[in-house]
Amino acid sequence: LQQQRPTGKGANQEAVRRHNLGTLLGHVHRDSDVSRADLTHRMGLNRSTIAALVGELERLGVVAQSTPRGDRQGAGRPSLHVRPGEREVCVIAVELRVESIELARIGLGGAVHGRRSVPVEVGASPVQVADQVARAAADLLDDVPTDTLLVGMGVGMPGIVSTEDGRIHYAPNLAWSDVAFSELVQERLGGEVPVVIGNDANLGVLAEHARGVARGMSDVVYLSGDVGVGGGLITRGRSLLGTVGYAGEVGHMRISVGGRACRCGNRGCWETEIGAVAVADALGSPSHDIARLVTLLETVDTPSPALREVGRMLGVGITNLINIFDPQVVILGGLLSALYPAVRADVDAEVQHGTLDADDRRTQVLLPGLGRDSVLVGAGELAFGAMMSDPLLVVAAAEQAVQRVRVAAV
């Protein structure tokens, strides 16, 4: 979208205004309901400026104001509260798994308005998966009002995503390498809906930090475990992605010399010891289907020696991460969230034994507050990122996006 911007001093003022609009909208998005008094305090702006910014966003239909009942904490009129507006503003969030594609329509404020789950053949090509994503996205938009603003799509996937150009560099469990997947999907959505992509574990930690059990924490490790295992890292409140996006590939931490062959080409990678194949073998299950494994794990009363060994190896890897990153919390997502309750004693014993100064450590091992939705919610947060930077520009570009997706997917 080409938009004329002023130059000189006016350009600086315009940039500040747009930045403030995005910052204010970000607070509303994260909290769903926030008073103008709180916004004044958080943003360090005066009341008239906050009122003007809220009014501009209100005219776009993306926020609304109200006076909550009983909100009288002193003399004078109660502070108006700001919340997402009546006009639906949404993104499509996508999580690519080895055996399925999970999609959700997520609105401003984080509300999930619709879901789809699409099975995918193991070994499906990027083009085939992009076709499926586009069709499912159009299906999610079938019943939305005509004035809905579709502001983007976020995709989480199990592999290395380059921080330089957003390409999928390597996804061993999908057998993909050097794929411009966002471009493939964007073409199928009519060409103008922004599609952004991120590693699933990085999006999982983003979601848990913003809306889950790690909210308010500064140092977090999130483990996304299904067929493979990935890690999302936040240190001192900032995502740790590495030079080109390799940070967090903890599933390929070698912890068993001469162990099982991994899809990455090495042997003894952590994910070969705790991923779906290892869990299925320990349970005696011929199927590696994640839903089936979760059901089986939920029925475990006394774990077998084989399953206890999987738990021990989970503890070994967690111990390494605690000793390296010193996080406040390690969150176990995906299949690991079902595995941990079944083998908690073995995991905790290994962590207690292996961590430095274990008695003084405060690191907790927790299940995700968002359940199996962590990566989906994180993909939604990623897709909303541009709107939180410049709401005016994104709204202008999104006016016709829903209709374009419907037409393109036919």
N, C-alpha and C positions, 0 to 999 in steps of 0.2 A: 504494500500500500504506500503510495507516494503522497506525502502530506507536506505542504509548505510550512516551514518553521521560521519564526522571526530571527533576526540576527542582532548581534551586539548585546547591549544591556537587556533589551526586551527578550532576547533568546535565553539569557540566564534566568530571568524572572519566570519565563514560561517553563523552563526545565525544572525549576524549583517547585512550581505549582503542580506540574505533572508528577513529580517525585512525591510530593505531599499527598496528592490524591491516591497514588498507589500505596503509600505507607498506611494511610487511613483505611483504605479498603482491605489491606492485609490484616489489620487488627480485627475488622468486622468478620473477615473470612475465618480467622483462627478461633475467635471467641463466639461467633454467631450473634451475640448481643452484648453491646458495650456502650456505656454512657458517654455522652459528649464531655462530661467532666473528666472521665478517665482518659479520653482521647487527648484532651487538653494537657493533662499531666504527662502522659506517655510521650507525646510528640513535642512537648515544649513550646507549643504555640498558644496564642491568646484565643479567647472564646469566640471572638468575631471571625477569626480566620478559620477555626474549626467549623463554625456554623456555615461559612461560605463554601468550604470544601464538601461538607455533608450535603448542602443544597445542590451542588453541581452533580454529585453522584446520584442524588435523589432524582434529579431531572432526567438522568439517563435510565432510571428505573432499576438500578442495580442495588440500591439501599433504600430503606424506609425508616421513618422515625416514629416513636411512640412514647407515651408516658406510662411506665409500668405502675400498676396499682400498688399503693402503699409505699411508693418511693419518695418519702418525705423525711429527710434526715436533718433538717435544719430549717431556718427561716427562708422565705422566698419560694419560688416555684421549683419543683423537682427538675432534675436534669433529664433532658430527653435522652432516650436510648436509641441506638442505631443498630439495625439488623439487616440481613439480606432483603432485598425488595421483592415485590410480588412477581416481577418479570423473572422468568427462569433464566439463570445464567449457569451454563453447565460445561463440563468437559467429558470426554469419553476416556475412561481409564482402562488399560489393557494389561493383563499379565500373561505372558507367554510361558507356559509350562511345557515339559517334554511331551505330555500326553493330552493336554487340553489348552484352550484359550479361554481365559476368564475376562469378562468385560463388565463394566458398570458405568452408568451415567451418574455423575457426581455433581451436585450443585454447589453454588457459593455457600460457604459455611460448613461444607463437608458432608452434607446429607446425601445418602445414596438413594436415587430415585428409581433405578431399574437395574437388572442384572441379566446377563446371558452367559452360558457356559457352552463352549463348542468343542467337541472332541476333535483331536487332530492326529493324523497318522504319524507314527514314529518314522522319521526320515523325510517328512514333508519338506518341500523346497520353500525358500523364502517367498517366491511368487504365489505358491498355493496358500501359504499362511496369510499373506497380505490380502488375497482375495477373500478368505474367510473372515478376517478382521473387518474389512470394509462392509461385507454383507451383514455381519452381526451388529456393527455400529449403526447402519441404516435401520435395522430392526429395532434397536433401542430408541431411535428417534421417531418411531411411527406415531406415537401418541402425544408428542409434545406440542404445546401451543405454537402457533405460527410466528409469534414474536420472540420465541426463545433465542437466546444468544449462545451459540456453540463457539466457545473461544479456543478450543484446541483439543488435542488428543495426546495422552501420555502413555508410553509403553514401557513396561518393565520386562526384562528378559534375563535368562540365566547365562551370562557370558560377559566378556570384556567389551565395554563400549568406550570408544575413543573419546576423550574429553576435548580433542581438537576439532573433530568434524562430526561427531555423533554416529559414526559408522560402527556396526558390529564387527569388531576386530576378530574375535574368536569365541565361538560358543560350542565347545566340544560335545556337550550332551544333546545338541541339536544338529551337530555335524555341519555347522555353518562357519564360514570365515570370510572376512572382508565383504560384508553385505551392507548396502545403503538401504536398510529396511524402512526407515522413516520416509524416504523418497518413494518407495514402492507403495506404501500405504497412502501417502499424500496424493499420489496420482489417482488412486482409486476413490478418494473422497472429494474429487472435483478440483483438486489442485491448489486450493487456497486455505484449507483448514490446516493450521500449523500442527505438525506431528513431532514430538520430542521423545527421545528414548533414553533409558537409563538402565543400569544394572539392577537386577531385582533386589539384591541385598542392600544396595545403596538407597533404593527407594523405600525398603522396609524400615531402615533406621531413620530415614527422614520422617516417615509417618509416625513411628512410635515416639520420636522426639517431639513432634508437633502435636500429636493427638492421643498418644498411647501411654504406656507405663513409664516412659522415659521423659515425659514432659517436665521441663524445668531443670533437667540434668545437663551437665556439660561434657561428660565423657561416657560414651555408650558404644557397645559392640552388639550388633544384631546379626544373628546367623540364620540364613535362609537355607533350609535343608529339605530336598526332595530326592530326586535321582542324584543330583550333585549337591554340593555345599558351597555357599558363598558367604562373604562377610561384609557388612556395612559398618563403617567406623565414623564416629564423631569424637573429635578431641578438642577440648576447650571450646565447645559450642559450634565447631565448624566441621563440615564434612571433610574426610580425608580420602582423596581420590587418587593421589599419586601423580606422577609426571604426565602419563598419557591414559590413565584409567585402570591400571593393573592393581592398585591397592585394594585389599579385601578379598583377593582370591585365596582365601584360607583353606578352601577345600583341597587345594593342591600343595598344601604344606605336607612334606614327606615325614611321616611318623613311624613307618614300618619298613625297614630296609628289606628289600626282597619280597615285599607284600604283594597284594593283588595288582594286576594290570589295570591302569586307569585309562579312560578315554583320551586323556591328554597326551598319552604316550609314555608316561613314567609309571613307576611301580610304588606302592606303599603310600599313595596320597591319602589324606585324611578322609576324603569323601568315599573312598573304597572301603573304609572301616566302619562308617556310620551312615552312609547313604541308603537309598531304598533297596539296593541289591543286598547289602550286608544285613539290613533289617529283615528282609524277606527270608534270607538263608537262615538267620537265627530263629525265626518264627516257624520255619519249615513250610513256608508258603511258596507254591510254584509261581504265583503271580507277584509282579512288582507294582501292581496298580496301587497308587498312593491312597485312594479312598479305602480300599480293602485293607491295606496295612494299618491305616489309622484305626479302623474298626477292630482289627485283631489286637492292636496294642492297648486299646481301651478295655479289653476283656482280660488282660494279663493281671493275675493276682500275685503269683510267685514267679518271677522271671527265671527262665532256664539259664544254665551256665553260658550257653552261647549268647543269649541276649544280654546277660550281665557283662560279658566281654565287650559287646558293642557299647554298653553304657560306660565301661571303664575307658574305652578309647575316646568316647565323647568327652569324658572328664580330662583325659590327657590333653586333648586339643584346647579345651577351655582354659586349662591351667597355663598352657603356653601363651594364649592371648592375654590372660590376666597379668602374667609376668612381663609381657612386652608393653601392653597399653595401659595398664592400671586403671581400668574403667570403673565407674560406679555400678554398672549393671551389664550383664550379658543376657541378651534376650534370645530365646530359642524359637524360631519361626518354622513354618512348614511342617514337614514330617517330624522334625525334632521336638515340636511342641507336644506331640503325642508320645514320642519315645521317652522323653525326660520323666514324666510321672511314673512310667513303668520301671525305670531303672534309677530313680532318684538317689537311692542310697549309694549305689556304686559310683555315680557321677560325683556326688558330694564328697564321698570319701577320697576320691582321686584328687579333687580340687583342694581339699583340706590338706592332703599329704604333700601336694606338689607346689603349691603357691608359696612364694617367699613371704615370711612374716605372716603366716596364715591367720594367727590369732588377732593381729592388728588390722587385717584387711576388712574392708566394708563392701567389697564387691558382692552383689547379689546375682544369682542365676534365676531369671524370671521367664514366665510365659508372656507372649505378646498381649497387650491390652486390646488390640484390634483383631485378635484371633487370626484366622486365615486371610483376613482382608488387608494386612499390613502393606503388602506390595501394591495392591490395587489402590489403596488410599494414597500411598506414596506416588504412584503414577499420576493420580489426580492432582496432587500438590505440584508435581513437576509441570503438568499442563497448565495450571493456573499461574505459573510463575511470571509469564509475560504480562498478564493482566495486572499483577501486583506491581509491575514496573511502570506501566503506562496504560491505565484504564481507557483513556480517551481513544488512543490509537487502536487498541484491541477491540473495543466495542464497535468502532467504525468499520473495522475489517470483518467483524462477525455478523453484521446485519443480515447477510444472505446465506450464511454458511450452512445452516440446517437444510435449506432447500437444495443447495448444491450437493450435499451428501446424499440426500434421498434420490436425486436424479442420477448421480454418478453411479450409484450402486445397483440401479435397475438393469 
